[in-house]
Amino acid sequence: MAWSSDNYNIHAPYVPQLGNIILEMLEAQPKERILDFGCGDGYLTKELAKKCESVVGLDANEDMITKAKMVTKDAPNITYALLDGHDVAAWFDRTGQQPFDAVFSNATLHWLKKDPIKVIQGIHHVLKPNGRFVAEMGAFTNCGEIHTALITALNRRGYDGKALSPWYFPSVEVYASHLRKNGFTVETIESVPRPTELNTDIVGWLTTFGFNFLHALKSEEECQQVVSEIVEHLRPCYQREDGKWFVMYVRLRVVAYKKI
């Protein structure tokens, strides 16, 4: 159980679709070379490539890279690299890349929990002086009710639910501090609540995004028990009268510049 581009397309097409907000904040220019950090299925990469000279798309998931190449097959100014985002600085040096005018990232950075400071330092490393970093990620309290329900359900069964969580959802204050301490000038940073209607339901959300928790369980039966438990926990406040399910996303949006 892991990332699946098919599951992503079925249960969460809103992720790249709603990424158009941060894409507009990037204000890509025709002569720029831009790094799409966590390109996913290529939907936003394709839109970005229409606005600039060239794009390099990075992602850690081979299935996503394969899908992105299909989605953008008619865009000659896009190349891709399969890469863990923690290692972007080493990749940049190893492959002899030229510094980027900008780094763009949508809905990726909160998956890089292992060492978010290393990620910031890597992004700084690959930018030109005064190059910009424009990103949207999960913020403090993002999907908080589901996140808490997953941790609690795993704790109840003897697991360390918090340790199993793959997500890093920083506050505005903490993330701005990290950026400033690592060579960035922060132009804007904000936390934006975004109630989001799901294309399917909470089960689809859990199987698409909660696989780290579910994979830790000992059996398919236990997995189904956890999913059912969480669905019923969330139903009173997150399923609308007409049956539609919602998740309370909270997004951190940032525009920062590499100090000269």
Secondary structure, DSSP 8 states (H G I E B T S, - for coil): ----HHHHHHH-THHHHTTHHHHHHH---TT-EEEEET-TTSHHHHHHHTTSSEEEEEES-HHHHHHHHHHTTT-TTEEEEE--GGGHHHHHHHTT---EEEEEEES-GGG--S-HHHHHHHHHHHEEEEEEEEEEEE-TTTTHHHHHHHHHHHHHTTS-HHHH-------HHHHHHHHHHTTEEEEEEEEEEEEEE-SS-HHHHHHHH-HHHHHTSSSHHHHHHHHHHHHHHHHHHHB-TTS-BEEEEEEEEEEEEE--
